[in-house]
């Protein structure tokens, strides 16, 4: 699935996990839900919520404000190293 995400232009999904992964890969995602548990992914149109009658319009007309990626919502990718460092001191 990650390979498909890397190669796509946009995503349409009702999967919470998939729209979070789309966010992490900087792919615009139209989320076919009324709400999301990942509200931070809505910033800058990284993800947009769409009701059924809005799916086509939002898919065609949504673009990301990439400055939102300056915020690091999910860490810096070094968690494993930090855990190893803490455990090695035990």
QUITA-V593312 format. One record per residue. N is the residue number from 0. PSI is psi in whole degrees, 0 to 359 (none if undefined). OMEGA is omega in whole degrees, -180 to 180 (none if undefined). BURIAL is 1 if it has 9 or more other ideal C-beta (glycine too) atoms within 8 Angstrom, else 0. Layout:
n=N psi=PSI omega=OMEGA burial=BURIAL
n=N psi=PSI omega=OMEGA burial=BURIAL
//
This chain:
n=0 psi=322 omega=179 burial=0
n=1 psi=324 omega=177 burial=0
n=2 psi=317 omega=177 burial=0
n=3 psi=319 omega=178 burial=0
n=4 psi=317 omega=-180 burial=1
n=5 psi=326 omega=-176 burial=0
n=6 psi=354 omega=-176 burial=0
n=7 psi=168 omega=176 burial=0
n=8 psi=316 omega=178 burial=0
n=9 psi=164 omega=-179 burial=1
n=10 psi=141 omega=169 burial=1
n=11 psi=124 omega=-174 burial=0
n=12 psi=156 omega=169 burial=1
n=13 psi=16 omega=-179 burial=0
n=14 psi=121 omega=179 burial=0
n=15 psi=320 omega=179 burial=1
n=16 psi=318 omega=-178 burial=0
n=17 psi=321 omega=-180 burial=1
n=18 psi=337 omega=172 burial=1
n=19 psi=319 omega=178 burial=1
n=20 psi=321 omega=177 burial=1
n=21 psi=317 omega=177 burial=1
n=22 psi=313 omega=-177 burial=1
n=23 psi=330 omega=179 burial=0
n=24 psi=8 omega=178 burial=1
n=25 psi=42 omega=176 burial=0
n=26 psi=127 omega=177 burial=1
n=27 psi=141 omega=-177 burial=1
n=28 psi=127 omega=172 burial=1
n=29 psi=115 omega=-175 burial=1
n=30 psi=115 omega=-176 burial=1
n=31 psi=66 omega=179 burial=1
n=32 psi=162 omega=177 burial=0
n=33 psi=334 omega=179 burial=0
n=34 psi=171 omega=176 burial=0
n=35 psi=147 omega=174 burial=1
n=36 psi=342 omega=-177 burial=0
n=37 psi=62 omega=-175 burial=1
n=38 psi=330 omega=-180 burial=0
n=39 psi=335 omega=-179 burial=0
n=40 psi=350 omega=179 burial=1
n=41 psi=341 omega=-179 burial=1
n=42 psi=134 omega=176 burial=0
n=43 psi=20 omega=-179 burial=1
n=44 psi=24 omega=176 burial=1
n=45 psi=317 omega=170 burial=1
n=46 psi=144 omega=175 burial=1
n=47 psi=139 omega=177 burial=1
n=48 psi=141 omega=-180 burial=1
n=49 psi=134 omega=169 burial=1
n=50 psi=162 omega=-175 burial=0
n=51 psi=319 omega=-178 burial=0
n=52 psi=352 omega=-179 burial=0
n=53 psi=353 omega=-172 burial=0
n=54 psi=309 omega=-177 burial=1
n=55 psi=312 omega=-179 burial=0
n=56 psi=315 omega=-179 burial=0
n=57 psi=327 omega=177 burial=1
n=58 psi=318 omega=-178 burial=1
n=59 psi=331 omega=-168 burial=0
n=60 psi=9 omega=-179 burial=0
n=61 psi=131 omega=173 burial=1
n=62 psi=153 omega=-175 burial=0
n=63 psi=141 omega=167 burial=1
n=64 psi=98 omega=-172 burial=1
n=65 psi=349 omega=177 burial=0
n=66 psi=341 omega=178 burial=0
n=67 psi=339 omega=-179 burial=1
n=68 psi=355 omega=174 burial=0
n=69 psi=333 omega=174 burial=0
n=70 psi=134 omega=-178 burial=0
n=71 psi=84 omega=-175 burial=0
n=72 psi=330 omega=-169 burial=0
n=73 psi=25 omega=177 burial=0
n=74 psi=180 omega=-174 burial=0
n=75 psi=10 omega=177 burial=0
n=76 psi=8 omega=-178 burial=0
n=77 psi=19 omega=-177 burial=0
n=78 psi=316 omega=-179 burial=0
n=79 psi=316 omega=179 burial=0
n=80 psi=321 omega=179 burial=0
n=81 psi=320 omega=178 burial=0
n=82 psi=316 omega=178 burial=0
n=83 psi=318 omega=179 burial=0
n=84 psi=315 omega=180 burial=0
n=85 psi=315 omega=-178 burial=0
n=86 psi=328 omega=-180 burial=0
n=87 psi=342 omega=179 burial=0
n=88 psi=353 omega=-178 burial=0
n=89 psi=none omega=none burial=0
//
